[in-house]
Amino acid sequence: MFFKALSFVLRKPLFALLYPIYLLKFRKERDYIAERLKKASLQIKPKDVYRNLFFNGVDSLRYLQNKNIPVKFENWNLMPEKPAVFVSIHLGAFEILHRALATTKKINLMVSEFRNKNLDKFLNSTRKTPNINIVRDTRILKRVIRNKEILAVMADQSRYGAEYFDILGQSVPLFLKLPLTANKLGASVVLFRTFRQCDVHVIRIEKVYEPWSGVGGIEIAKIFESWILEYPEQWAWSYKSK
C-alpha cells in the first residue's frame, strides 16, 4: 500500500525530505558519483541521479507488486527464437525489465547477492514469479543452451569475473563473458533496456545478435555507452569503476 500511495505528486516532496537524511550516511558515495560525472564531462549533479533512482525505484517496486504504471513496449517484434540471452544495464526502472520479459515466457534471471541479507531476501521474493527462476551459478548456461531456454543478465554487475571496458573515459566492469560464450554456443544475444520518458517507462529491444554472429565485448560496451549518454541521470553511477 505504501508504494501504491506514492503518486507522482508525493514522490517529489518525499525525495526532498529523504535526500539530506540519506547523505548523512552516504556522503562519500555522493562525492564518488560527483567525481565520475565530472570525468564524463556531464553537467548533471549527483542529486539528479539520486532523484531518478528514487522515482524509478518506486515505480519498479510497484510494477513488481503488480501495480499499474505507464509502460510502453518497443521493438518486441524482434524477439528471437530460443535459446537467447537478454542483456541490459542498471538504467531506468531496470527491475521491470525481467518481469515484463517473463509475462508470457519462462526465464532464468541471473542476480548478484546483496550484502544485506534481509534486502537480498526481499528483492528475490519480490522478483520471483512462476515464470522467473532466480539463479546465481553461471553453469546455468549449459542448461539454457541444451533446453533452449532464456537467460537474462545485467552486464554492469561485476561479481562474475567481469572484464573492464572504456565507457565515457572510465574503466567500467562489464559481465559479458556469459552472453558472448552463449552466442558462440548457438544462442541469440538480445540487448534491451528501459528508460523513463515523460513519466512513461519505455521497454525497448535495441539489438539482436543472431547465434554465432561473432559479436565482441567492445561493440556491446559502445552501445551501453550510447544508452548512458542519452539518459545519464537514470544510470546507477554508484557501481564501481577503475
Secondary structure, 3 states (H helix, E strand, C coil): CHHHHCCHHHHHHHHHHHHHHHHHHHHHHHHHHHHHHHHCCCCCCHHHHHHHHHHHHHHHHHHHCCCCCCEEEECHHHCCCCCEEEEECCECCCHHHHHHHCCCCCEEEECCCCCCHHHHHHHHHHHCECCEEEECCCCHHHHHHHHCCEEEEECCCCCCCCEEEEECCEEEEECCHHHHHHHHCCCEEEEEEEEEECCEEEEEEEEEECCCCCCCHHHHHHHHHHHHHHCHHHECCCCCCC
